[in-house]
Amino acid sequence: MGRKLEELQEYEQIERGLSTSYRKKIWTKFVKGIKEFDMVQEGDKIAVCISGGKDSMLMAKCFQELKKHRKMNFEVVFLSMNPGYNEKNKQKILSNAKRLNIPLTMFETNIFEAVENIDDHPCYICARMRRGYLYNKAQELGCNKIALGHHFDDVIETILMGMLYGAQVQTMMPKVKSTSHPGMELIRPLYYVKEEDIISWKKKYGLEFIACACKITEKNADNTDEDGSKREEVKKLIKLLRKKYEKIDMNIFKSVQNVNLDTIISYHKKDEYHHFLDDYNKK
């Protein structure tokens, strides 16, 4: 017979919560994303990338639970990169990992210092650099995949941002093969998990994580990257629309699954361009 809840260590109670209190809203959706998009395969070695925020820490706990089920043979490494956090934020990441019983491998870089004086889209450049470093370290550790903590809200925000500000229809894909690191793949296991449920999980267990924590944010809270401010605008717009129609977020998501090419003026796949007039008179 299992131990009583009050007898469990704090991290064990959090783990149990994934199969009880948050089974429907988090665990089931985590497993759904992995199965539907074939993210984890036999023999994989996955670098579960932990930034120190709520999303990546939850993802790490979900992977630990997935390992317990032993339905396939795969390895995980819990990888954290220090891009130049101040000592307080660095220690916060390490203490949270210890509290949650996550065996963390942290390595050092100077990315924040490198982008500190860049005026044109510093957040975008920082994100690209961080991903490159993560790929390199993951390969060094013998991994063939990196897992990032992007959630459902990130996905639908990306769809709307592309339409409203980029004049294109695109989405954040559940998995992507790296073009710069052959043999490597990026997966997003929290693809179906909503941010509000991650926040609920965090609050239930009294967990506090770091937010952005970059030097630009520390120096001037108003000096945000244009892409960051646009994402915040779209986040607020979706929140407003949800109040009027609760299924609005799922409809945004399904819009990129139900594309009818017969009603699209033009589209392209890599360098191949198609226009509806190309074969209009042949129909």
Secondary structure, DSSP 8 states (H G I E B T S, - for coil): ----GGGS-HHHHHHHHHHTTTIIIIIHHHHHHHHHTT---TT-EEEEE--SSHHHHHHHHHHHHHHHH-SS--EEEEEEEESS--HHHHHHHHHHHHHTT--EEEEE--HHHHHTT--S-HHHHHHHHHHHHHHHHHHHTT-SEEE----HHHHHHHHHHHHHTTSS-----SEEE-SSSTT-EEE-TTTT--HHHHHHHHHHTT--------HHHHH-TT---HHHHHHHHHHHHHHHHHHH-TTHHHHHHHTTTS--GGG-SEEEETTEEEEGGGGGGG-
